[in-house]
């Protein structure tokens, strides 16, 4: 264990009750008292096994901040659930009643649980920590924001009970998956939430079975479609920020699709795009007409254009596109190197190799689209 302040000189101690470095010594009790045992465990669990494990109270505070994001999801659920007290113990999920984002959440939960089991079985716990943080961000910054009005409905409502059940199930299974890493926080959630709504559950989270994916929750179409929706929302927000256009200002947004399924998904769920991008005019089509002076961004299966002629600096936009091009080239180089490795192709599972080939095709499409956009912008400079 290496102190954060001493990067070059350090001592390594194992199986001790203190964290020791040349100039710093922290007793575990002192550190746990200051930042908590769970943040320390989480900090070490997230460290790469082939790197030095550094400790500092500011690093511990960062771990605590990340855990607080998960805790806030639980608090959001509990704040409303204790008032409504929905009957979740006997709830029977009707898959036909799910909205698109509900289907995405369940499919995303399955993916998380697959990574969790694989990470624990292979002793690569840092991969679980990484996936946990990504999923927590997905829930708090997307799912809860999109669906919070469903929790605010007054009185009994079947859709409100449904969304309660989905978020409850997600928090419960996530807690079970990370309980070996953060035992105290997850036990608190188990006692205050799970045992309140399912009194017959086991008395401790540490006596429950490790969670497994549910086959019925798989939904590739919803997973891919909602991920693309998130990409659209993120791209529009980033483009607005680059030219200082406030989110409250309506602007024209054009989405040129190259995937018919994605085109249909966007048009079927246009309410989500409008709600989170605030368009004055929204165009979604494979043959959408694009003006000359536009900001552009590329996602899988679509290109997004914001006609901001009055605000757009062509040379700055070209510089931004050149950076995008370099990013896609780097991704292509990395996946190309992996696929050119005969040992990898021969020994890896076929689905793993295919996944890398799919990545390569996706990166190439984005690279080519960026090149085409650069060529168009250069014509405006001449």
C-alpha positions as CSV (number, residue, x, y, z in Angstrom):
1,X,0.0,0.0,0.0
2,X,1.6,3.3,-1.1
3,X,0.8,6.7,0.1
4,X,-0.5,9.1,-2.6
5,X,2.1,11.7,-1.6
6,X,5.1,9.4,-2.0
7,X,5.1,8.1,-5.6
8,X,8.8,7.2,-5.9
9,X,9.8,6.0,-2.5
10,X,7.6,3.6,-0.6
11,X,7.4,0.5,1.5
12,X,4.9,-2.3,0.8
13,X,3.3,-4.1,3.8
14,X,0.8,-6.9,3.6
15,X,-1.6,-8.2,6.2
16,X,-1.2,-5.3,8.6
17,X,-3.5,-3.0,10.5
18,X,-1.8,0.2,9.2
19,X,-1.1,1.9,5.9
20,X,2.6,2.8,5.9
21,X,4.8,4.9,3.6
22,X,8.2,6.6,4.1
23,X,6.7,9.8,5.5
24,X,3.1,8.9,6.3
25,X,1.5,6.4,8.6
26,X,-2.2,5.9,8.9
27,X,-3.8,3.6,11.3
28,X,-6.8,1.7,9.8
29,X,-9.1,2.8,12.6
30,X,-8.1,6.4,12.0
31,X,-8.8,6.2,8.3
32,X,-12.0,4.3,8.7
33,X,-13.2,6.7,11.3
34,X,-12.6,9.7,9.0
35,X,-13.9,8.3,5.7
36,X,-15.6,5.0,6.5
37,X,-14.7,1.4,6.0
38,X,-16.7,1.0,2.8
39,X,-15.0,3.8,0.9
40,X,-11.6,2.3,1.8
41,X,-12.6,-1.2,0.6
42,X,-14.1,0.3,-2.5
43,X,-10.9,2.3,-3.2
44,X,-8.8,-0.9,-3.0
45,X,-11.3,-3.1,-4.9
46,X,-11.2,-0.7,-7.8
47,X,-7.4,-0.6,-8.1
48,X,-5.7,-2.5,-10.9
49,X,-4.1,-5.6,-9.4
50,X,-0.9,-5.0,-11.3
51,X,-0.5,-1.4,-10.0
52,X,0.6,0.0,-6.6
53,X,-2.4,0.6,-4.3
54,X,-2.2,4.3,-3.3
55,X,-4.0,5.7,-0.3
56,X,-4.8,9.3,0.6
57,X,-7.8,10.8,2.4
58,X,-8.7,12.8,-0.8
59,X,-8.7,9.5,-2.7
60,X,-11.0,8.1,0.0
61,X,-13.2,11.1,-0.3
62,X,-13.5,10.5,-4.0
63,X,-14.6,6.9,-3.3
64,X,-17.2,8.1,-0.9
65,X,-18.5,10.6,-3.5
66,X,-19.0,7.7,-6.0
67,X,-20.8,5.6,-3.4
68,X,-23.0,8.6,-2.5
69,X,-24.3,8.5,-6.1
70,X,-25.6,5.0,-5.5
71,X,-26.9,5.9,-2.1
72,X,-28.8,8.8,-3.6
73,X,-30.7,6.5,-6.0
74,X,-31.7,4.4,-3.0
75,X,-32.8,7.6,-1.1
76,X,-34.8,8.8,-4.1
77,X,-36.7,5.4,-4.2
78,X,-37.2,5.3,-0.4
79,X,-38.4,8.9,-0.1
80,X,-41.4,8.2,-2.3
81,X,-41.9,4.5,-1.6
82,X,-42.3,4.9,2.2
83,X,-45.1,7.3,1.5
84,X,-46.9,5.2,-1.1
85,X,-45.9,1.8,0.3
86,X,-46.5,-0.1,-3.0
87,X,-47.1,-3.8,-2.7
88,X,-43.9,-5.1,-4.2
89,X,-43.8,-8.4,-2.3
90,X,-46.6,-9.9,-4.4
91,X,-46.0,-7.9,-7.6
92,X,-46.1,-9.8,-10.9
93,X,-44.3,-8.1,-13.6
94,X,-46.2,-7.7,-16.9
95,X,-43.6,-7.3,-19.6
96,X,-46.2,-5.9,-22.1
97,X,-46.7,-2.9,-19.8
98,X,-43.0,-1.8,-20.0
99,X,-42.0,1.4,-21.6
100,X,-38.9,1.6,-23.8
101,X,-36.7,2.9,-21.0
102,X,-38.0,0.2,-18.7
103,X,-36.9,-2.5,-21.1
104,X,-33.6,-0.8,-21.4
105,X,-33.1,-0.7,-17.6
106,X,-33.8,-4.4,-17.3
107,X,-31.5,-5.3,-20.2
108,X,-28.8,-3.0,-18.7
109,X,-29.3,-4.7,-15.3
110,X,-28.7,-8.1,-16.9
111,X,-25.5,-6.8,-18.5
112,X,-24.3,-5.5,-15.1
113,X,-25.0,-8.8,-13.4
114,X,-23.1,-10.7,-16.2
115,X,-20.1,-8.5,-15.7
116,X,-20.4,-8.8,-11.9
117,X,-20.4,-12.6,-11.9
118,X,-17.6,-12.8,-14.4
119,X,-15.5,-10.3,-12.5
120,X,-15.9,-12.1,-9.2
121,X,-15.3,-15.5,-10.7
122,X,-12.0,-14.3,-12.3
123,X,-10.9,-12.3,-9.3
124,X,-10.9,-9.1,-11.4
125,X,-13.0,-7.1,-9.0
126,X,-11.8,-3.8,-10.4
127,X,-13.9,-4.6,-13.5
128,X,-17.0,-4.9,-11.3
129,X,-16.3,-1.5,-9.7
130,X,-15.9,0.1,-13.1
131,X,-19.2,-1.3,-14.4
132,X,-20.9,-0.4,-11.2
133,X,-19.9,3.2,-11.6
134,X,-21.1,3.3,-15.2
135,X,-24.5,1.7,-14.3
136,X,-25.0,4.0,-11.4
137,X,-24.5,7.0,-13.7
138,X,-26.9,5.5,-16.2
139,X,-29.6,5.2,-13.6
140,X,-29.2,8.5,-11.9
141,X,-28.5,10.7,-14.9
142,X,-30.8,9.0,-17.3
143,X,-33.4,6.5,-16.1
144,X,-34.5,8.5,-12.9
145,X,-34.5,11.8,-14.8
146,X,-36.6,10.4,-17.6
147,X,-39.1,8.7,-15.4
148,X,-39.3,10.7,-12.2
149,X,-42.7,12.1,-13.0
150,X,-44.0,8.6,-12.9
151,X,-43.1,8.4,-9.2
152,X,-44.9,11.7,-8.5
153,X,-48.4,10.6,-9.6
154,X,-50.9,11.0,-6.8
155,X,-52.8,8.0,-5.5
156,X,-52.6,4.4,-6.6
157,X,-51.6,3.9,-10.2
158,X,-50.5,0.7,-12.0
159,X,-47.7,2.5,-13.9
160,X,-46.4,4.0,-10.7
161,X,-46.3,0.6,-9.0
162,X,-44.5,-0.8,-12.1
163,X,-41.7,1.8,-12.0
164,X,-41.4,1.4,-8.3
165,X,-40.9,-2.3,-8.8
166,X,-38.3,-1.8,-11.6
167,X,-36.1,0.6,-9.6
168,X,-36.5,-1.5,-6.4
169,X,-35.4,-4.7,-8.3
170,X,-32.4,-2.8,-9.8
171,X,-31.3,-1.4,-6.4
172,X,-31.7,-4.8,-4.7
173,X,-29.8,-6.8,-7.2
174,X,-27.0,-4.2,-7.5
175,X,-26.7,-4.2,-3.7
176,X,-26.3,-8.0,-3.7
177,X,-23.7,-7.8,-6.5
178,X,-21.5,-5.4,-4.7
179,X,-22.1,-6.5,-1.1
180,X,-18.8,-8.3,-0.9
181,X,-17.1,-5.0,-1.6
182,X,-19.2,-2.5,0.4
183,X,-20.8,-4.7,3.0
184,X,-22.0,-2.0,5.4
185,X,-23.9,0.3,2.9
186,X,-25.5,-2.6,1.2
187,X,-26.6,-4.1,4.5
188,X,-28.2,-0.8,5.5
189,X,-30.1,-0.8,2.2
190,X,-31.2,-4.4,2.7
191,X,-32.5,-3.7,6.2
192,X,-34.2,-0.4,5.4
193,X,-35.6,-1.2,1.9
194,X,-35.6,-4.9,1.1
195,X,-36.8,-6.1,4.5
196,X,-39.5,-3.3,4.6
197,X,-41.0,-4.4,1.3
198,X,-40.2,-8.1,1.4
199,X,-40.4,-9.0,5.1
200,X,-39.8,-12.7,4.4
201,X,-36.5,-12.1,2.7
202,X,-33.4,-13.5,4.5
203,X,-32.3,-11.5,7.5
204,X,-29.0,-10.2,6.0
205,X,-27.9,-9.4,2.5
206,X,-24.8,-11.5,3.2
207,X,-27.1,-14.6,3.5
208,X,-28.8,-14.0,0.2
209,X,-27.8,-15.7,-3.1
210,X,-25.5,-13.9,-5.5
211,X,-27.8,-12.4,-8.2
212,X,-27.9,-13.8,-11.7
213,X,-29.3,-12.3,-15.0
214,X,-32.9,-12.9,-15.9
215,X,-33.3,-14.3,-19.4
216,X,-36.7,-12.6,-19.8
217,X,-35.1,-9.2,-19.3
218,X,-32.9,-9.5,-22.5
219,X,-33.9,-7.0,-25.1
220,X,-31.2,-6.0,-27.6
221,X,-33.5,-3.7,-29.6
222,X,-34.4,-1.6,-26.6
223,X,-30.8,-1.6,-25.3
224,X,-29.3,-0.4,-28.6
225,X,-32.1,2.1,-29.2
226,X,-32.0,3.8,-25.8
227,X,-28.2,3.9,-25.9
228,X,-28.5,5.7,-29.2
229,X,-31.1,8.1,-27.6
230,X,-28.6,8.8,-24.8
231,X,-25.9,9.5,-27.4
232,X,-28.1,12.0,-29.2
233,X,-29.0,13.8,-26.0
234,X,-25.3,13.9,-25.0
235,X,-24.1,15.1,-28.4
236,X,-26.6,17.9,-28.6
237,X,-25.7,19.1,-25.0
238,X,-22.0,19.0,-25.8
239,X,-22.4,20.9,-29.0
240,X,-24.5,23.5,-27.3
241,X,-21.9,23.9,-24.6
242,X,-19.1,24.4,-27.2
243,X,-20.7,27.4,-28.6
244,X,-22.3,28.7,-25.4
245,X,-26.0,28.0,-26.4
246,X,-28.1,27.6,-23.3
247,X,-30.1,24.4,-23.0
248,X,-33.2,26.6,-22.6
249,X,-32.8,28.2,-26.1
250,X,-34.7,26.2,-28.8
251,X,-32.6,25.3,-31.8
252,X,-32.9,23.3,-35.0
253,X,-31.7,19.7,-34.6
254,X,-31.3,17.4,-37.7
255,X,-30.6,13.7,-37.3
256,X,-29.5,11.9,-40.5
257,X,-29.9,8.2,-40.0
258,X,-28.1,5.4,-41.8
259,X,-29.9,2.5,-40.0
260,X,-33.6,1.9,-40.7
261,X,-34.2,0.3,-37.3
262,X,-32.6,3.3,-35.5
263,X,-34.6,5.7,-37.7
264,X,-37.9,4.0,-36.7
265,X,-36.8,3.9,-33.0
266,X,-36.0,7.6,-33.0
267,X,-39.3,8.5,-34.6
268,X,-41.2,6.3,-32.2
269,X,-39.6,7.9,-29.2
270,X,-39.3,11.4,-30.4
271,X,-40.8,12.7,-27.2
272,X,-37.6,11.7,-25.3
273,X,-35.5,13.6,-27.8
274,X,-37.7,16.7,-27.6
275,X,-37.8,16.6,-23.8
276,X,-34.1,16.6,-23.3
277,X,-32.7,18.6,-26.3
278,X,-35.3,21.4,-26.6
279,X,-35.5,21.6,-30.4
280,X,-37.3,24.4,-32.2
281,X,-37.4,22.1,-35.2
282,X,-36.5,18.4,-35.2
283,X,-35.8,16.5,-38.4
284,X,-35.1,12.8,-38.4
285,X,-34.7,11.0,-41.7
286,X,-32.2,9.2,-43.8
287,X,-32.4,11.9,-46.5
288,X,-32.6,15.0,-44.2
289,X,-31.2,18.1,-45.9
290,X,-28.2,19.5,-44.2
291,X,-27.2,23.2,-44.5
292,X,-23.5,24.1,-45.1
293,X,-22.7,25.8,-41.8
294,X,-23.6,23.2,-39.1
295,X,-22.0,21.7,-36.1
296,X,-21.9,17.9,-36.5
297,X,-21.4,14.8,-34.3
298,X,-21.4,11.2,-35.2
299,X,-22.9,8.3,-33.3
300,X,-23.5,4.7,-34.3
301,X,-26.1,4.7,-37.1
302,X,-26.6,8.4,-37.3
303,X,-25.1,11.9,-37.8
304,X,-26.4,14.8,-35.7
305,X,-26.4,18.4,-37.1
306,X,-27.0,21.7,-35.4
307,X,-27.4,24.6,-37.9
308,X,-25.8,27.4,-35.8
309,X,-24.5,29.6,-38.7
310,X,-24.3,32.7,-36.6
311,X,-22.3,31.1,-33.9
312,X,-20.1,28.7,-35.8
313,X,-16.5,29.4,-36.5
314,X,-15.5,27.2,-39.4
315,X,-11.8,26.9,-38.5
316,X,-12.7,25.9,-34.9
317,X,-15.2,23.4,-36.1
318,X,-12.5,21.9,-38.5
319,X,-10.1,21.7,-35.6
320,X,-12.7,19.9,-33.5
321,X,-13.5,17.5,-36.4
322,X,-9.7,16.8,-36.8
323,X,-9.6,15.8,-33.1
324,X,-12.6,13.5,-33.6
325,X,-10.8,12.0,-36.6
326,X,-7.7,11.3,-34.5
327,X,-9.9,9.7,-31.9
328,X,-11.5,7.3,-34.4
329,X,-8.1,6.5,-35.9
330,X,-6.8,5.6,-32.5
331,X,-9.7,3.3,-31.9
332,X,-9.2,1.7,-35.3
333,X,-5.5,1.2,-34.6
334,X,-6.2,-0.5,-31.3
335,X,-8.9,-2.9,-32.6
336,X,-6.9,-3.6,-35.7
337,X,-3.9,-4.5,-33.7
338,X,-6.0,-7.0,-31.7
339,X,-7.5,-8.5,-34.8
340,X,-4.2,-8.8,-36.5
341,X,-2.9,-10.9,-33.5
342,X,-3.3,-14.5,-34.8
343,X,-3.2,-15.9,-31.3
344,X,-6.1,-13.8,-30.2
345,X,-8.2,-14.7,-33.2
346,X,-7.4,-18.4,-32.8
347,X,-7.8,-18.7,-29.1
348,X,-10.6,-16.2,-28.2
349,X,-14.2,-17.2,-28.2
350,X,-15.9,-16.6,-31.6
351,X,-18.4,-14.1,-30.0
352,X,-15.4,-12.1,-28.6
353,X,-13.7,-12.0,-31.9
354,X,-17.0,-11.0,-33.6
355,X,-17.5,-8.2,-31.1
356,X,-14.1,-6.7,-32.0
357,X,-15.0,-7.0,-35.7
358,X,-18.2,-5.2,-35.0
359,X,-16.3,-2.5,-33.2
360,X,-13.9,-2.1,-36.1
361,X,-16.8,-1.7,-38.6
362,X,-18.5,0.9,-36.3
363,X,-15.3,2.9,-35.9
364,X,-14.6,2.8,-39.6
365,X,-18.1,4.1,-40.4
366,X,-17.5,7.0,-37.9
367,X,-14.1,7.7,-39.3
368,X,-15.4,7.8,-42.9
369,X,-18.3,10.1,-41.9
370,X,-15.9,12.4,-40.1
371,X,-13.6,12.5,-43.2
372,X,-16.6,13.4,-45.4
373,X,-17.7,16.2,-43.0
374,X,-14.1,17.6,-42.9
375,X,-14.1,17.7,-46.7
376,X,-17.4,19.6,-46.7
377,X,-16.2,22.1,-44.2
378,X,-12.9,22.7,-46.0
379,X,-14.9,23.8,-49.1
380,X,-16.3,26.6,-47.0
381,X,-12.9,27.9,-46.1
382,X,-11.7,28.3,-49.7
